[in-house]
Amino acid sequence: MTASSPTSTPKLSCKHVWKLYGKGADQHLRNIDVAGQGAAEARDLAQSIRDEGGIVASTDVSFDVLPGEIFVIMGLSGSGKSTIVRCLSRLVEPTAGEILLDGEDLLKVSSKELIDIRRHKMGMVFQSFGLMPHLNVLENVAFPLKLQGLGDKERLERAKRVISLVGLEGRESSFPSQLSGGQQQRVGIARSLAVEPEVWFLDEPFSALDPLIRRQMQDEFLRLQQELHKSIVFITHDFLEALRIADRMAIMKDGAVVQIGRPVDLILNPVDDYVREFTKDVPWELILTAGDVASGNAPPAGIKEVPASTNVADLLPYLASHDSGVAVRKDDTLVHMTSQNVIAALASGVSDASAVKD
């Protein structure tokens, strides 16, 4: 994962977005401060709307997605995560707020302009593969390019290129019924990538797959991101999945964002019991990096060198057979890490402030 720094100009911004349904939804618009209310005021307003028979699907939701970042939104069923990703693309119309793509408010563009933005700047993948059963793989992937008006030659060349990218060479003539679930999802991913989107929305794309296939698709997704560097909003209810792929993440409850941060920040500093419940069973070795647990001592000469961002879990097999440990490069400095450093960090629960550093 190679997200831009937090100081980067956002590619996509969701600003104080509300989505209301049901009785009296429109009349509550006058009470919504689109410039932003305090969290307590927003909660009180949402509750008053519910008390009057309205449904609050999104409550004053705000976040930024940086260029090249995988931003994960997660929560339990009914938390509002799928609603907000549909608001981002205006598949669902927000009641209030702003959705900014490169600084342009998508809620103010015309229907014609929105269609053009969806066709050329957005890619979308959902849990339901949505493949057209009467079209083969090549035709399914090329279909959105036909809507763009591309000629036959360019359309097929681009479709073949993304089919290769997702590892389906040789299956171009296969129909969806002839493919496994994982292969069908790859077709869906290829189809969304064919338009060369600037932002990519994925709503629980792997949750219908068997666990082994799901992990393979996560690996494939991360490989694609290393090549493509898309700005991605990824929806999941699985914290371990979020942990594997997220640069930053937001946790939602009852339509509102509870906490935003890096996975390690949410695990180490949950703001409440709801977030703590998500993170309590996460193995520490999955979140710790070599830079988190390395000592401040200089390493012996000639030992293996690794970046500070290397995951501890990936180093455990090596450390088990190399008592000398590894040299960890942190900026311009080499520090030492051994299996004893890892054991000490795990034993302490990384509770002391020196155990985890940004």
Secondary structure as UniProt FT lines:
FT   TURN            6..7
FT   STRAND          12..22
FT   TURN            23..25
FT   HELIX           26..31
FT   TURN            34..35
FT   HELIX           39..51
FT   TURN            52..53
FT   STRAND          54..65
FT   TURN            67..68
FT   STRAND          70..74
FT   TURN            77..78
FT   HELIX           81..89
FT   STRAND          96..101
FT   TURN            102..103
FT   STRAND          104..105
FT   HELIX           106..108
FT   HELIX           111..121
FT   STRAND          122..126
FT   TURN            133..134
FT   HELIX           137..148
FT   HELIX           152..165
FT   TURN            166..167
FT   TURN            169..170
FT   TURN            172..173
FT   HELIX           176..178
FT   HELIX           181..194
FT   STRAND          199..203
FT   TURN            205..208
FT   HELIX           211..228
FT   STRAND          231..236
FT   HELIX           239..245
FT   STRAND          248..253
FT   TURN            254..255
FT   STRAND          256..261
FT   HELIX           263..268
FT   HELIX           273..279
FT   TURN            280..281
FT   HELIX           284..286
FT   HELIX           290..293
FT   TURN            301..302
FT   STRAND          305..307
FT   TURN            308..309
FT   HELIX           312..321
FT   TURN            323..324
FT   STRAND          326..330
FT   TURN            331..332
FT   STRAND          333..337
FT   HELIX           339..348
FT   TURN            349..350
FT   TURN            353..355
//
